[in-house]
């Protein structure tokens, strides 16, 4: 038995963990902002029985902070009469089954272009046809999307991901790292979104208590992985060139989330709350036609050395 505590993956236990995780992460970001810095606004929402999707949640959003230009961290707990197509492509036997889903999802867009954007999601879904024992599975992960690449940042982020999964099997980090590389890939651009991290979906290989423990380990690793990078980069000097490149790279982020992201599709297809689903969008983004960066520039090195699949450990 590993040191990590395995507790039942009941709705009550998972919900308590997720709401506590949201509280802890938002408090940590406000501490980084410091006195007089940005603060999260809490937008509680509820969907009643007249809605296609029922449930509740809290969207927390920070905009215009000193360190974070926009940071969203949302908790949701919803129920629906039918699983949407994006959730049943790997489980066709559950097509049309009622479901329950809860999770925490976040995206942080820093002000300084040298601080990378980070995304994390941890979730549980339970579904089953009437008269059947519900099937429960987990998903989530985290990934890092820099505008300017630093080996130290990518390596440290991946080390934290590896450490979070190590108690559950030596094979998980390589599997989930590859899964992340394959998932966060802009097929229409033939380009990685960032330097990756870990990603898993439809996960039910362990007994539910151990799967839940793994989910908690991933969720708890986010601040360990990301805050040291923020501290190293947030005070670096930058100018108009770096901001322009940041907005160009954010355009790719928008493209992935709207075209390829299953979480976005799940929320929109199931009748979720659009404002909360799209909290991952950056405050400013732009597009350039056939942009080419001069060889050897930091902008060109991002594509050459960092937006590629490689071993970061």
N, C-alpha and C positions, 0 to 999 in steps of 0.2 A: 504494500500500500504506500503510495506516495504521500508526502507531507501535506499536499493540498487536500482540503476537506471536501468530501463528496456528500452533497445534500440532495434531497429529492428535487427533481425538476418540476415541481408543482407550479401552477399558475401564480400562486401567492409568492413563492420563493423567487421565481424568475422576475416577477414584477418588482419586488422589493429590491433585488439586486440592481435592476436596470434604473430605477428611479434614483437610487443612491449613487450609481455611477454618473448619471447626468449631473447630480448635485456636485459631486467631487470634481468633475472636469470643469464645470463652469466656474467654480470657486477658484480653481488653479489658474484659469485664464485671467480672471479678474485680478488675481495676485500679480501676475505678470504685467498687466496694465498699470498697476500701482495706484496710489492715491490720485484722484482726479482723472483717472483713465476711463476707458470704456467699461460699461456695465451691461449685463444681460437683461433684456426685457423678457418677462415670462408671459406667453400667450397661451392660456389654457383653452382647450376646445372640446366640444362634445358633439357626437353625431347620434341622433335619436333613431327610434324604430322606423321613422318614415324615410330614412336614408338607405341607399343601397348597401353602404358599409356602416356598421354601428360601432361605437366605442368612444374612447377619449384619449387625450394626450396633452402634453405640454411642449410647445415649441419655444425654445429660448434663443434669442437672437441678439447679437451685439453688432452695431454698425458705427463706423466713424471712430474707432478706438485709436489710441496712440500706437499700439503694436499691431492690432488686428483691424483691418479695414472692414472685414465682415466675417463673423463667426456664427455658425448656426449649430445648435445641438438639440435634437428633438427626441422626445420619448413618445411612443404611440402604443396603444393596446386596442386592437380592433377585432371585430367579428363580422363574418359575411356568410351569405347563404351558399355561395359557390366560389371555389378557388378560381382565380383568373388563369388564363392560358399560360402566362409566364411562370406560374408556380407548378404546373402539372406536366411540363414537357419531359421531365425525368420520372414522373409518377403518374402515368396515364390512368392507372386504376383509381386514382382519386379525382379524376375529372368530374366536375359538378358537385363535389362534396362540400359541405359547410366547413368553415375553418375559423381558427382563432390565431392571431399573430401579434407579437409584441417585440419591440426592439428599441435600441438607441442608435441614432445615426447622426454623424457630425461631419462638417467640412469647415476648415478654418483657412481663410484667405488673409495672409498677413499684408501689412502695408509695405514693408521693405521688400523689394524684389529678390533680395538675397536670402530671405526666409522662405522655405518651401511651403506650399499648400499641403495640408494633410487631410486624409479622409479615414473615417473608421465607421464600422457598422457591426453591431452584434444583435442577433435576433433569434427567436424561437417561433416555429409555426406548428400548429397541431390541427389535424384534419381527419375526417372520417365520415363515411356514409352512415345514416341512421341504422342502429343495431350493430355497428362494428366498433371494435376498440379503436379509439383515435390513434393515428400515427403521428409521432412527434419528431421533428428534426430541427437542426440548428444551422446557422450560417453566420458569416461575418468576415472580419479581417480588417487590415489597415494598409494604406499605401501612401507613398510620399511622392509629391510632384514638384520638383524644383524648377525654377526658371534659370538659375545659375547653379551648376553642379559642383559639389565638393565631395571628394572621396570619403572624408571623415564622417560627413553627415549620413551618406548612404550606408556606409559600413556600420555605424552605430545604430541606425534604425533597424537594419536587418539583424544585428546581434540581439537587440531587444525582442524582436519577433521570434528568433530562434530560441531564446531563453524562455519565453512564455510557453512554447510548445514542448520543450525538452522533457518535462515530467510525464508527458503523455505518449512518448514514443519518438525514437530518433528519426523515424521516417516521415514524421508529419511536416516539419519545416521544409525539407526539400519538395515534398508533394505540394504543400500549400503555396510555396514560393513560385513553383512552376505554374500552378493554377492561377496565381495572381498575374504573372507575366502574360499568360494566355488570355485572361479575362480583360485586363485593362490595356487593351490593344485596339487602336483605331484602325479597323480594317480598311476603311476607305482612304486612309492616309498611309497605310503600311508603316505605322509608327507606334511605339510604346507611349502610353500617357505620361509615365514618369519612371522612377527607379524601382517601382514595385514595392513589395512587402509580402504579405500573406493574404490568402483568400480561400474560403471554403464555403460550400453551399450544400444543401440537402444532406447534411452530415448526421448520421445515426449509427455509426459503426460501434460505438461504445454503448453500454447501458446508460440510461438517461442521466443518472447522477454524475457519471464521469464526463459525459458530453457537456453537461452544465458546468462542471468544474473547469473544463477546457475553455468554454466560452468566457467564464469569469477571468481566467488567466490572460486571455487575449484582451479583454476589455480593460483590465487593470494595467496592462503593459503600455497603453497609449501614451500616458503622460511621461513614463520613463523613457520612451522612445523619442518623443517629440520635443519636450521642454528643453533638454540640453542643446538641441539645434537652435531653438529660438533664442536662447541666451547667447550663443556664439555669434549669431548673425543680425540680431535686431538693431544693433547700433552701427552697422557698417554704413559708410557714406555711399549715396547713390544719387543719380540725376535723371534728367529727362530720357536719356537713352535707355536706362534700365527700366524705367516705368513703361516706356513704349514697348519694350520686349516682353515685360510682364503681361501687359494687356494682350499682346499677340499670342502668348502661350496660354493665357486664360481662354482664348477662343477655342483652343483644342479641348480644354476641359468642358466647355459648354457642349461641343460637338459630341464628346463621348457620352455625357450624361443624358442627352436628349435622344441620341441615335442608338446607343448600345446598352446602356445600363439597365439591368433586369429589375433593380429596385425601383427605379423611376417608372418603368413600364408597369410593374406590379401595382404600385400606388395609383397610377392614373387609370389602369384597366379595372381596378377593383372599386373605384369610386372614392379613393382617398382624398384627403384635404390638400388641394393643389398648392396652397401657400406653403405648407409644411414640406411637401414632397420636393419643392423647388428651392428649399433653403440652401441647397448646395451651390446655387448659381453665384458666380462672382459679381461684385458691384460694377465692375467695368471690364469690358473685353473688346477686342477688335480683330479684324481680319485683314490680311494683306494678300494681294494676288501674286503667287509664285515668288514669295520672298526668298532671297538667297543671302546668307551671311558670309562675310569674307572669311576665308580659311584662317584658322589660328585665333580667331576672336572668341571670347567667352561664349557668345551666342552660338557660334558654329560648333564649339566643343561640347555644348549640351547635347546636340543631336548625335555627334560623333562618338562621345564617350559615355553618355549617361542614358540616352533614350534607346538603349540596346539591352538585350537580355544577357546578363552576366552574373557570375558568382560574386557576391559582395562580402562574403565571410573569409 
